[in-house]
Amino acid sequence: MSSVMPPTCDVAVIGAGLAGALIARHLAQQNLNIIVLDANDVATGATGNSAEIALLGTSEFHAVLEEQHGPAFATETWELSAQNLELLAATALSLGLAAPAVGSFRLIGTSAEAILVQRSVQRLTHQGFNVLLEDAMELGYLIGLQTYDDLAFNPVEMTQRLLMHGRITLRPRTEVQHLEADSNGVTLKAKRSSLRAKAVVVAAGAFATRLCPSLAPHMSMLPVQIAECRTNETLPMPLLFNEGQVLLQDRGEFWRLSAWTPQVDENPWTQIEKYGKQFCPEAIMTRRYTSWVAQSSDGLPLVGQLSKTPHIYTLTGLGPWGLSWAFIATQQLLGLMLHDEDPGLFNVQRFETI
Ligand SMILES: Cc1cc2nc3c(=O)[nH]c(=O)nc-3n(C[C@H](O)[C@H](O)[C@H](O)COP(=O)(O)OP(=O)(O)OC[C@H]3O[C@@H](n4cnc5c(N)ncnc54)[C@H](O)[C@@H]3O)c2cc1C
């Protein structure tokens, strides 16, 4: 009889990207038995394709967030991103990984944007953030927003190390196709197997809506493109353009350009071509690829429990700046799962009250 019973665990985590690995590790440290399932392999989704930098703040200017959502929202969002960087640094240290502060320089080309960034910097410096306005004429721009706390790290190595824990069992190449929740837990159905868990965390990135269809109206799949070019030029620090949608980095033997756009019908490649021609016209392109992220309709992570699905939690919607949210979003989910604390701004139930 027992041979036909599905295996059981305390928590099943769907998705072995950075988000899934972070929550799995924290729960394992609470002496819970965790099974992590991935349709492919560890860090083969957005995490494995990322541009490997966790930036301070948000892609929108602080002043824009203030106008759209009020000063309290703007301040809290930036504070959460600063906490995210602190958590990232502590995680890297505990795993013996490097996460150097490389900073970044956001270039501003129009006077309308310059006014917004000046207002943003005034507020941010008043709140104690380490940001500065610098002349950027040399690069062909009006001004630039210099930040110092942005961290570079290797998300693939971090994800792999996080999953190395005695209480974590990894099941790669297992695509979960269906979840059935009842009052005692959840049954996860894959093609040739099933699993019973007391709780499930859906950390399936861009594909989370397949398992949680109620998220579909509030989440979209956003393409992020990367191009790598061989060049002998050097760049002192990562440059950001177009409201944080384009990132240019010197990776030693090559430069890397990554881009996304909030417009679903626009192609990020247009931006890569534009900035590629401007900054590395002599470079030879060696590699180009696209990967997908989950983007919520207000740009913030989707963390928590969907009210109509007992025992099923989500940790998704991290977006194109997801490394700037993954660590703090995991803490918010942990607070909910272990201590019944409200995940605050990230609470997925914010959409259910609309
Ligand atoms: C090209 C690119 C560059 C980026 N650069 C940056 C950057 O520099 N800075 C930054 O902050 N952010 C960046 N991001 C965003 C960041 O990488 C993501 O927000 C973050 O990695 C998301 O992590 P995740 O764990 O939620 O998702 P993922 O890493 O996508 O992990 C989800 C996992 O779930 C698995 N899965 C999906 N469905 C199922 C299923 N049904 N059953 C089992 N497994 C399933 C997938 O195989 C995948 O491995 C970039 C993203 C891309 C695509």
The ligand as an ORCA input file, in Angstrom:
! r2SCAN-3c Opt
* xyz 0 1
  C      18.302     38.555    -19.433
  C      17.975     38.982    -18.030
  C      18.825     39.867    -17.350
  C      18.516     40.272    -16.035
  N      19.381     41.077    -15.378
  C      19.073     41.476    -14.111
  C      19.963     42.297    -13.370
  O      21.080     42.611    -13.771
  N      19.567     42.736    -12.154
  C      18.359     42.383    -11.614
  O      18.045     42.835    -10.514
  N      17.541     41.535    -12.246
  C      17.858     41.084    -13.474
  N      17.020     40.253    -14.136
  C      15.809     39.772    -13.436
  C      16.139     38.624    -12.485
  O      17.073     37.766    -13.112
  C      14.855     37.863    -12.150
  O      13.886     38.748    -11.620
  C      15.103     36.771    -11.110
  O      16.205     35.986    -11.443
  C      13.859     35.922    -10.987
  O      14.155     34.790    -10.194
  P      13.071     33.671     -9.989
  O      13.670     32.658     -9.106
  O      11.775     34.314     -9.581
  O      12.768     33.115    -11.463
  P      13.603     32.099    -12.369
  O      15.057     32.253    -12.203
  O      13.049     32.244    -13.740
  O      13.228     30.670    -11.771
  C      11.974     30.071    -11.980
  C      12.194     28.576    -12.149
  O      10.931     27.932    -12.128
  C      10.981     26.836    -13.001
  N       9.597     26.481    -13.354
  C       8.694     27.237    -14.020
  N       7.517     26.586    -14.101
  C       7.694     25.390    -13.468
  C       6.834     24.275    -13.234
  N       5.556     24.242    -13.637
  N       7.348     23.200    -12.564
  C       8.625     23.209    -12.134
  N       9.468     24.244    -12.343
  C       9.011     25.325    -12.997
  C      11.801     27.329    -14.182
  O      12.390     26.244    -14.891
  C      12.842     28.211    -13.475
  O      14.054     27.511    -13.240
  C      17.322     39.815    -15.425
  C      16.479     38.926    -16.106
  C      16.808     38.504    -17.386
  C      15.890     37.540    -18.073
*
